[in-house]
């Protein structure tokens, strides 16, 4: 009899594991990869870097009228458009809901593609989207009506309340600091988690703060606070997200107060590690960069933006040649959301030459730790060096 109970228990565990794996599986991300956050201008300016890749972007929804159809789209700073198409799974909902969102900011996740008209040869950019978030309510109406539900209601009945305004209470868990949800299900770096019992959801589009209070989603010391959240739930891949409209501090339910009196001590913080370069566009060592290339360098940690000043150098490798000019007009900027340093040489690069992008000592992260050289790189006295060859 004990063996039979053990077999049943093991079968239940296996079923739960399979259900969790299914919830995390996204067939589009399996095909195109994990989405990367990118701006509309970056898509338009460097389309080959993102072609047929999964991206996440946002912009004001407009209607593009060209050729034989009118199509929802995002417009770049200089007037170029990225057209929006939806996969069959969400096409009907997208077409119905997007009609109400023109002129407002919308976020989409999908595959970025380049296409062209066979007759004119004109190139178009498009995103084939499989997930989207509508614009948040800027000012919640005073008479906002919401349905009081529990997190158990949302999680155990996925999708049943999607799009409706609900009112839930849950414990603040920061940026998924306790692993309550699959880490891959976080859609934006600003998303955070609330939980009640074993039921957890992501909260999006609003920071955890209000009049006279603010919670830091990176710190475990702020977890354990109870929050009252009003918003619209969306279910994607079996995971529930609440697009928040209103937030306020709440008192824990009566049956939770006793459990909150003596929370277990938080585990010790992990030792801090220095930052390093983890990715670049173009790739380090690329031998076919264009003469008008711009460079993006991504770091493993959030960097101190001011530490880049005077410590990013561009030069041609080898002996100076006639016609070489110093990169006096070079411009740099730091995108904290993507932990990326953007470098614009400010000049046309000379064909055939090897360009060195040098990161000097003194560049540090927000913890004050200095940039570490990548393993196997020979950089001399620099902190790191990236090398590229300009195509002929």
Number of C-alpha atoms within 10 A of each C-alpha: 6 7 8 9 10 11 12 12 12 12 12 12 12 12 12 12 12 12 13 15 13 12 15 18 15 17 10 16 17 10 12 16 15 15 18 17 16 15 14 18 18 12 21 20 12 14 15 13 13 18 18 18 19 24 25 23 19 19 18 16 23 20 17 17 11 8 7 6 7 11 15 18 22 26 19 18 10 8 9 15 21 24 21 21 19 20 14 11 11 13 13 11 11 20 13 9 11 16 11 12 14 16 12 14 16 19 15 20 23 27 24 25 20 16 11 11 10 8 6 7 9 9 10 15 19 20 26 19 24 21 18 20 17 18 20 18 13 7 8 11 10 6 6 10 11 14 13 12 13 15 21 17 14 25 19 11 13 18 16 14 17 16 14 13 19 22 22 21 24 26 21 27 28 25 24 22 16 11 10 17 20 13 12 9 18 19 16 14 11 16 21 25 27 28 22 19 10 9 17 24 25 26 26 25 18 16 16 24 14 13 8 5 9 12 17 17 21 14 12 18 14 14 20 17 17 20 21 18 23 24 25 21 25 22 20 17 14 21 21 23 27 27 25 23 22 17 19 15 20 14 14 19 12 8 8 12 11 11 9 12 8 8 9 7 7 8 7 6 7 6 6 8 12 16 23 21 18 11 14 16 16 19 15 16 14 15 18 14 23 17 17 13 17 17 17 19 20 20 18 17 21 18 27 17 17 11 18 19 11 11 15 19 15 20 17 21 14 9 6 10 8 6 7 11 14 12 17 10 10 14 13 16 14 19 14 13 12 17 18 22 20 18 20 17 23 15 15 12 22 19 14 15 16 20 21 18 20 18 22 19 17 17 23 22 20 13 14 14 16 19 24 17 18 15 7 6 11 12 15 8 9 16 21 20 21 19 18 22 23 19 16 12
